[in-house]
Amino acid sequence: MMEMQESPRTPAVMAQLSWFFGIATIVKLLLIPSYHSTDLEVHRHWLAITHSLPLSQWYTDETSEWTLDYPPFFAYLERFLSMFAHLIDPQIVHLHHGLNYKANSAIYFQRMSVIVSDLFLLYGVYRSTLALASLKRNLIWLLVIWSPGLLIVDHLHFQYNGFLFGWLLLSLSFLAQGRDVMGGFLFAVLLCFKHLFAVAAPVYFVYLLRHYCRGGLVRGFARLSVMGAIVVAVFAAAYGPFVYHGQIQQVIRRMFPFGRGLCHAYWAPNFWVFYIMLDKGIAFLLRKFGFNIPAPVASFTGGLVGDASPFAILPRVTPLTTFIMVLLALSPCLFRTWKDPRPRLIFRLVAYAYTCGFLFGWHVHEKASLHFSIPLAIVAVESLEDAKHYFLLSIVSCYSLFPLLYEAQEYPIKVLLLLLHTILMWFSFSAQYSGSLRGDKKGGEKQGFEVGWVTKSYLIGVVVVEIWGQFLHPYLFGDKLPFVPLMLISMYCAIGILYSWIWQLKSILISS
Amino acid sequence: MKEKGEMKKVKKVKDKVNDGQDDDPWWWLIQEGIRPSFLCISLFALLVRVAVGLHPYSGAGTPPKFGDYEAQRHWMEITLNLPPKDWYRNSSVNDLSYWGLDYPPLTAYQSYVHGVFLTTFDPDSVALFTSRGYESYLGKLLMRWTVLSSDVLIFFPAVLYFVLVYRSMRFGMGQNSDVAWHIAMILLNPCLILIDHGHFQYNCISLGLTIAAIAAALSQKDLVASMLYCLALNHKQMSAYFAPAFFGYLLGKCLRKKNPLLEVTKLVLMVMGTFAIVWWPYLQSKDAALAVLSRLAPFERGIYEDYVANFWCTSSVLVKWKKLYSTQSLRIFSLAATLITCLPSMVQQILAPSSKGFLYALLNSSFSFYLFSFQVHEKSILLPLLPLTLLALEESRSILWLTHFAMFSMFPLLHRDKLVLAYMALYALFILMYFAPCGPGGRCHGTKTLDNTQKTKRSVDFITSITFHPLVMGFLGLCSLILHVIYLTMHPPNKYPFLFEAVIMLICFSQFVLFTFYFNSKQWVLSKHLTSKDKQKKLI
């Protein structure tokens, strides 16, 4: 299907892509002095840990509360970056003097490191779109390279997602091309950078097992061993040194801090929002009817929960529950893959896996919605239905990131980013599915890009929720009930994401 | 008519599809017409402006005088708390030596409106006396937003108006992609963004009014044009840089009408009426009006400030004007020099007013003022740049080159404001936009020359060959790049603390002078060409 055609115009394509990337880079540069979250200090501290301590103490150090909790490859990356940081300003990488170091040198260096690491995203997108027609290619660039969500999370809030998505897209592009070994290898590497990507591991496993390891028992087993060896080699490269130092348990403990509670401080717009609300609603009703319902000991606004159950009525949710829920949600797609593993669907399958992880996972961050909105961008140009779905999803996923930037200074930036994204999507999809174009291909079938009234009213609802949270709520209630606007955003976006989940599931199951 | 247009569009789309659409990554946006592209580009331009606003402003955290930001804030404080009569008068409540109001009344009214906005959200920031040197997170934000809103309300609509008029003027000439590129060139002009949203000023208002006036003049609404221009003039007296061109073009058009005297009278009444309305609070007594006027002409501040790349400052390396002559005589010198240099372009417009000629005349008269008038700032290069961006499609080579030097001439100023990062980013943005895929910028360096210069090519040839000689361009480009690096990394020798500024000034000045000659000759060649065309028409 998506066979690679090394066209003679490749340099021209790269030049155009670089132009798009260049514009994005300029916006990123201009955003350097903006607000950044504590993640900047987290990553600075990791630079310091990896630079000043021997490898055996990386995962045991407790100088700051921001302990290293990413897998080893990311630690190696920090070690690599810290060499340059040391050249620029030694204080950045000083374990003790560097704590909460806010000098321009530190901020500029770290921001620049994110901007430069986005080159991986550039290459990932380039590779994923090489075989497509130029219009589709351009649209995908718009959706990914100029993704407002990525800008907000990476270049305002501060993280290295662009770099990681570059790896993911690279891996997926190899799979889509049928080069399974390379795809599997890259995914294994990605897992050793950030283990949150492991949600898609079942899909990868089933897909590779059925697509790569086929052709009889002997051949299949040989291929399975090859793939297994590769994955083991990657993991050995990552974790080997820590096994050698007898640290592996400590590493695992750091990487999976289940003590953290079901929801993040700001609730990610997922299934558990409804669960919590249902619990509160039932408790409220029962209290009305005269039952004596004790208020839960732990509250959800604190983030760290501990042992007490935060629910008044409904059964408590444990990490194991969420794990089973995710697997259950994944199972239809796993069966589908088992029966008929198709390279063309791989972007959808992986995106679906991340959607399940986002909806039912334990302690999910709102940023994780990028995990599926970025891979889905690659398939958003395939059909009109995809375009309609993506239009809604990307707006919702970007809007759900708004609470990350709560200061007034960034308010116009996030609004403008979302607005520009929406308008560009609107015009580009309209042009792609304008009557004249389709008329060319499918003989007079006129079907333009337009959103139905349900979608339309839902999107108008987004505006209403935003106006309520920003203007009406502070005006009517002042400082009282400060969590209501955030809760509204979570709940409202959760509806959109749930819809997207069902839509994705449907599209995977009915695709033949 | 409409059907035909749609047919064309469909045909174009089909062509694009057949061509593999490889040429233009933006065709899906531009094929819809000007408005969608304008919407997208202006949203992006707005985003860039907000992002530049994150950076420091002039005089941030530098008491006791601070910078332009404090000046604008102080004017809000004064206009908000005092009656209009006292705005321009030194008194116990209004110390004119501390950033006294020295712009015309429209700026004062604008400050008042913005002051009202500030006081509703952050009363401390504009409280009388106590707010001096007030700097806060919220204060900065609100101030930035006042500039943004001025941009959105005045500059952007004016640009849309101009682009629509300009497009209908060159009917059938430009492709949509050219128009989109043109919009980007005007809205993403790095100098304007840096000065307004970085350094902190409200040039977007006066320049926006000027653009609207130009558009009105081009669409034959002379009365509206003169009113808008008067408003621009009443916002910043610097708008007078364009006065000769407006005067020449409007007068020239009047003279060609049936009843020239009536037309001129109408214009004069319009101008006087506009002025009367704007100056109303100060027209009650002669003293009040004179007090305002004396504030507007700060002759005591000397013929030039800092290191501006104009004639007086550059020649002062050789001739110490300030020591040799009194301010009085320097005033006369500069007035004479300005008038003499802008006379040719003005006369040309009176004799043969034409739309394109008018734009060139704006360029020429503003360059004359920049080079020769009294008390010019580095920031004044914005005024010549404005008509140049409007002419971007005609002068696509010049705009690249001159924007480069305009930026360069402001580099020391922006470096002082700690805006180097924004400077580099916006410079790169300009280059990227200029060479946008399939924009005219990428194409113009080919063999294609402007159609109307072919006949009379020889006269411009000489100057063109100097200005656009690849060796000269390469050498100067390299020089300015090296100078940027030197300026950022090295200290000047103690004996000449302003050595680098002086060198930058010399280079920029040489280019500005060269281009003034070039544009003047262009304007005259244009008129020759046009008149010969007219004659041909008459013969036919």
Chai-1 contact restraints between the chains, C-beta under 6 A:
chainA,res_idxA,chainB,res_idxB,connection_type,confidence,min_distance_angstrom,max_distance_angstrom,comment,restraint_id
A,Q16,B,P25,contact,1.0,0.0,6.0,A-B,restraint_1
A,Q16,B,P437,contact,1.0,0.0,6.0,A-B,restraint_2
A,W19,B,P437,contact,1.0,0.0,6.0,A-B,restraint_3
A,G22,B,L432,contact,1.0,0.0,6.0,A-B,restraint_4
A,I23,B,L432,contact,1.0,0.0,6.0,A-B,restraint_5
A,I26,B,A425,contact,1.0,0.0,6.0,A-B,restraint_6
A,I26,B,A428,contact,1.0,0.0,6.0,A-B,restraint_7
A,I26,B,L429,contact,1.0,0.0,6.0,A-B,restraint_8
A,L29,B,A425,contact,1.0,0.0,6.0,A-B,restraint_9
A,L30,B,A51,contact,1.0,0.0,6.0,A-B,restraint_10
A,L30,B,A425,contact,1.0,0.0,6.0,A-B,restraint_11
A,L31,B,A51,contact,1.0,0.0,6.0,A-B,restraint_12
A,P33,B,L54,contact,1.0,0.0,6.0,A-B,restraint_13
A,P33,B,H55,contact,1.0,0.0,6.0,A-B,restraint_14
A,S34,B,L54,contact,1.0,0.0,6.0,A-B,restraint_15
A,S134,B,Q21,contact,1.0,0.0,6.0,A-B,restraint_16
A,S134,B,D22,contact,1.0,0.0,6.0,A-B,restraint_17
A,L135,B,Q21,contact,1.0,0.0,6.0,A-B,restraint_18
A,N138,B,P25,contact,1.0,0.0,6.0,A-B,restraint_19
A,A408,B,L141,contact,1.0,0.0,6.0,A-B,restraint_20
A,Q409,B,L141,contact,1.0,0.0,6.0,A-B,restraint_21
A,P412,B,V50,contact,1.0,0.0,6.0,A-B,restraint_22
A,I413,B,V50,contact,1.0,0.0,6.0,A-B,restraint_23
A,L416,B,L46,contact,1.0,0.0,6.0,A-B,restraint_24
A,L416,B,L47,contact,1.0,0.0,6.0,A-B,restraint_25
A,L420,B,L43,contact,1.0,0.0,6.0,A-B,restraint_26
A,I423,B,C40,contact,1.0,0.0,6.0,A-B,restraint_27
A,F427,B,L29,contact,1.0,0.0,6.0,A-B,restraint_28
A,F427,B,P36,contact,1.0,0.0,6.0,A-B,restraint_29
A,S428,B,W28,contact,1.0,0.0,6.0,A-B,restraint_30
A,A431,B,W28,contact,1.0,0.0,6.0,A-B,restraint_31
A,S436,B,V10,contact,1.0,0.0,6.0,A-B,restraint_32
A,S436,B,V13,contact,1.0,0.0,6.0,A-B,restraint_33
A,D440,B,V17,contact,1.0,0.0,6.0,A-B,restraint_34
